Amino acid sequence: MNNTASNDAVQSGDGLVLWPHTGIEAPTTLAYRNCVDFEHSRGVAFRAELHHPQLGMIGWLENEGVGGATRFAPHDLDRFGWRAMDAYVARCRLDGRPLPLGTEQLLDAVMTEQEVAEEVVRMRREHTMLVREYAEQTPGGLGAWRGAVIVLNTIARTRPARESVIAELDEDIHTRRHFDGIWQMYDGHDWRPFLSEHELTSDEVRARIAAIQSAYAAAGHPPYYGHFGPVDGMHVSGPVRAFRTGSHFVLSSDEHPVYGHVWCRCGVGSRATLARFEHWDMQDGLIGSGWVHAAKKCRALVTID
């Protein structure tokens, strides 16, 4: 597995590849394999092979486990030695700037990318959710902070659920934010704000709520999870279980169900057909949205807003 296992490599400026979980832009992806730990009296050391997508194994990642930096040990100085690594690192960028900590930061990022990519695979398999703190600036001029990934046991797909999660995380000394940043979530494709604001105006929200209520009445107030509509070209299901006191309805761009509690595991690509959904509360308005795989056999989450 390499450090783009959870997301296709994204080509950025200057011919660089974006590493999705650390934000580093590098000439290629890199991967580590065959990591071996060595316990000793002062900690745990490790050594792992470092692999380049074109050159194969170029050396090792080594750390003595006493709090020092992770180092690069070349396999063949003529193929890819220290000078080649220095040149590679010099081309790398983080948030548009050179890496503040150079090779050490790059090697740590190789491991972080791969470990988070593996968490994404588990997320889709176990239908969990990944969140982290993100701060644009940190003390010492080291750039943005991307905190350790926290695994939520369920998918918080609505704003009320996310507000509850944030309150719990910030109250816990082990998970609260360190740099007063924002909470991010992995939306199934990329990292984005956990509490993002929708772009609808207050008038548009009131109009959509009124349209849903009118369609619901015209359908004879169907029971739990009835199907009616369309409303603004979208099919409506509801009322569904509410997190608060208001009735909830799910709008979808097609007539099939939306399984918003599980992730799609079909391995869909960029050409897959998706269906848009919106989760509406009759008091609070739009509280959740995203895309599901449109195939009838799936209907599970691909990305969430």
Phi, psi and omega in degrees: 000139176249185187276019170235024185297333182262000186197139177299144177300134181252122179282127179249195182293158178062026179069020181269156179254130180278125173274114196294333188262343178246347180080003179286139171253124186225163180300328179213177163279161172225156181219152173246150181217161173052053178283132180238129179263148178228110178280139174216181188296339185250001180156208181232116175270163175212161175215132182219148176289141175251125185243136177256139186297333178258325187264351183077212182289118184252353180162206183228152166264130182226138175217132184282351177073027179238020178096000180273181184284153171283134185246159174257129176243113184294150174273321181215112184298331181284330181275310182201091181258198182296321179296320178296321178294319178300319179292322178297311181297324181297332178278342184288152178225149173228114184056038175085001183236160175301155181294122183301325184251014172060225186300320179305314181294320179296315182295320175298322180293326177303315182288319179297314180305312184291320180293320178290323176302321177292325176295323178296319177300315178294323179303313181291325181287321186257359177059049175255195181214143181249133177226161177200164173274142173227127176232132183294327182227143176231158179300148176090004178068030182267009176083204185288154177250125173243105188288175179298144181285134177248134182262121174268143185288337180228166180272112178276091187262359178237156181298316177302320179295321181290323177298321178294319179298314182298318179300319179292317181296318183286341178276339184270126182298335182276342184237350185295159184291141182267330188236023178056037178274195176257161172272134174248158173232154171272114190274008184106345180221329186203170175271135181210166180302138180290327179241067179280151180266139175282165187261008180283143174282165179298324177294321179293323178295314180297321181294320180292319178299317179297321180293320178295314180298320179295316179294324179295316178294319181296332179277002179082028181048065181301156183289189182315125178058045172284168181236129181203189182113198007277163173238115183052040177081004181246145178278147187241136172236136178155178358289150178248172181304130184261144174276334178238208186271336183282157176289147180244143176225147177249125177256137182226149181286351172225181189270003185267161183296160176242122178259084186279003181257001181224153177269145173294135179239024183276352183067043185294145177256189184292342181266359181294148177276127181245157175241135179276142173225154176224139179251118185244134172254132185289350173256315188263351179086216182286117183242000179185152179197171179166200183226139174242158175293124188286349180299135183300328182283352184242275180066022181261169186295134170256310172218155175233148182273000000 
